[in-house]
Amino acid sequence: MEKNLKSPKNYFWSLLKTVLLIGFILSALEFYLVWQGRFPTPQGPKEMTYQWEYQHQNYTFDETLYLSIDQYYAHQEKGILTGQEESSIDKYLNFPKKDQTISQVATNLEVLGRAKNLTQDQMAEMTLTFVQAIPYDVTRAQTDLTHPRYPYETLYEDLGICSDKSLLYDALIRQEGFGTAVFLFPQDEHMAVGVECSAQYSSYNSGYCFAETTTSGNKIGLIPELKDNSQASALEALPAYNTNQSVASGQELSNPQIIAKTNGITYGGIVATIELSNQITALKQSLNQENTQINTDEANLKNLGTALDGYKSIGDIATYNANVPAYNSLLAKVQSEISAYNNQVDQYNRLIVEYN
């Protein structure tokens, strides 16, 4: 009796089906293990390029991240539980031993810093500008501020809200050796990082200097105001004088819960930052005061001009001529005030460039 032999074509399709079935089984097993909390093997590579600026120098590095690992973190427990804030933060900042991503990113930053001869303080600042440059997720900020993403997810999505970016920055500078804390603002639905610094200059007398991650242009040690979407405002350059212009303010932060404290390297750049901030604050106050005075004088000038037009229209030339010197004097005063204001704007803007 002859034995039936498969044709090469049938053999090929049979082998392909077997390979696909094995692949499906392995993928399903991988998904199950992720769902069960087992750290996965890297699958589904995603090539990332990060670009940002620090001290007017451009920085960039590439990193390969993986869909399987992102999905692992997506299935982990999320949220900062009231009364369990410490343990809630800890779960975000303690990674499986097989996940060396934060260590690798910190190494990438260190290599870039060494190439630019950055000090330890500058490394903390440069790392902050890296995190600040990750786009702020305005849409999610309007829908979900209570379930932070894990640092890996923030890197993978290249997008985050205040808590996502704060946890990423905390993880990175811990890796760099700095002492850190988390500043939690439940009332304001905001989170920031504390970087260990001299108690004399620390934020909220905590021994840690405030570090805002949501917006570029915020230095370590300075507490910004918030916009409506829990994103921090930043100091920006001002235009030359125009009517009704002022330096706007936002929502001030309330006192925070200070949790997840660690000790390590102390940040020392706060002294220079405070000196620069004091100059900017003084100029800001002066500009707002001068703006109010100019607006008042402009209103008086407008009223006086209207009166002069009235005298002229009825032919009262004597009264018109009698008031012209007062108008010209006030006009010269307004022009001088605007010139002085614009000179201070130039000084303010130079400080902003130095600040950023």
Order of alpha helices (4+ residues) and beta strands (2+ residues): alpha-beta-beta-alpha-alpha-alpha-alpha-alpha-alpha-alpha-beta-beta-beta-beta-alpha-alpha
